[in-house]
């Protein structure tokens, strides 16, 4: 009977196989350790390690640049930062200003109540437009390169010497007694708006338009003498800071209603709110939470500002004040 030969692996191939298996396992775990090391270098690891939630990091990664992420990592953990970053009009350059408007546990243990109860959109708006600062202090110069989109308020100064060079007289048909002027393009737009309003049974009348710095001083002084400095600042601009000095602002009433505190309830006002932007005008000082803290002035249902059709539509569609729009979309 023939005997079958049994072939056995020599010792050295066994050794090589074992070595290869060990090397493979070693390389696998080394690669895993290396990947773990690389992960420690990521922003995700650093933010989670700093105390932020995964959803916070995902928000930061979506909305912030690498430089901004690095800046936040240099802060102590702050639970308010995600609340501000998620706001539509969040501006990173204003982060410190936003944080100054809330109370952390470190700021005041007894007043601290977590992140609930704050009106974050309103805080963002106030900080963006600069109204957390003292009005008229360190005001910026108006950027005249924006032409009809220039900004004049308590934080942007036209200067007392500014006067438009294209003012035209408003015809007596459209105004109350006394000479009134407005810039040419704004006047042409007003006439188109007037015709449209008239076709809807509304007869608009201009009560006030361009005022020089000297004329604005008279208005401001009247209110100051009447009810004091605080009241004057709430209802009138100081010379060099008034929208009326731009030649782009008009105070409107109508034959239907020429009383200031009643105009907001009139058919004319309703028509203007719904249609003025189509002709390049916006309600400049609206009611509600925009009053004073955002625009710096009390609600004025009669005060309309010419921006040009394109810009007025953008402001209207955003549903925010011109101050907010300027800060977020226009200010360099």
C-alpha angles and dihedrals in degrees: 000000000000116000118224117231117236114213116211127192113250116244098253096059089052090052092049091050092051091047091051091050091049091047091049092051090045093050091048093053092040089053090048091051090048092051089050089051092050089051090057087061094056126099090236092060092045095049094046088048090051090058103264121134123244090252089054092053092046088054092049093047091052099046108027136068123234091257090052091049090052090050093053091049087058089059123082110256107286121185091200095064095077090048090058098039091058092058116107095233097039113146116193093212088063097050094110090050092052092049091051089065097060133063120238126196089253091051096053121348093195097049095040113109104165125255096309124103100034123122095225098179090053093048090050091049093049094049094044094054092042098241093135085072127076110275118249091011113121091350118188121237116256112257103233092188087084090068106190089012096062117136125227120174140116091301101040118059126206092188126238092264096057117114128158115243097213103060117147132189119259110232117248089244089071104037146052120252119304132052114294129182139192135173115281099247092045090050093052089050091048091053091054090049091046091053092050092049092047090053086058094051097264124126109198120202128194112229098176136005133153117016125182119226089259092053090047089053089057091051093047093046091051092057092042092053091043101050109354139262097299093053092045091053091050094055108024138038124237117248112285093025103068126115088215088065089061090066087229100095129082134181109222134198130156140227085253092058129008098163116106099217092045100044094085089064095049131106088237093059092048090052093049094050091051098041115019094090089061087068097041100268131116134191097255104197109034130187130257127035090349091068117111099331093066106023097025093232140084119260111287113188090184101052115098128177127205114227102156123265098274097049094039090055092050092051091045093049092049090054093221136111122272089247090060094043092050093049095049104035108021114027111097 
